[in-house]
């Protein structure tokens, strides 16, 4: 098999594996949690996005990694990670926390979608070996990040359940 086939195949299989794990273990846990705590867990995962800066380290990635790919991927990952950390720091201030949650998820999703676009436009699948040790990021880490971005958006868009007052019968609670 050629790299042009192996890289996309591994990317797709990364999504399949993470979706299976997410559906079996993560989604039930997130659904059972208070939405604020679920967002906190997702923000904690994304706070490690600073790791994307490795795309800028010579020797960690190959010398022929397309220049148009690495800086964008690295700095947008960093921005996403910093926004996630700021969200975690603002956890006790609900409106600020939720604003930062929305922000890191928007920035992070844009990052991943544009990274896919840049990678394809620059022919990265054919020279995927130039990712060096960072190869694991797009095929293992990125699927988990994208899936949790989608989960976060679903949580943000889910209507909040307000407590229902107890029914009153004949002047006393039911």
Secondary structure, 3 states (H helix, E strand, C coil): CCHHHHHHHHHHHHHHHHHHHHHHHHHHHHHHCCHHHHHHHHHHHHHHHHHHHHHHCECCECCCCCHHHHHHHHHHHHHHHHHHHHHHHCCCCHHHHHHHHHHHHHHHHHHHHHHHHHHHHCCHHHHHHHHHHHHHHHHHHHHHHHHHHHHHHHHHHCCCCCCCCCCEECCEEC
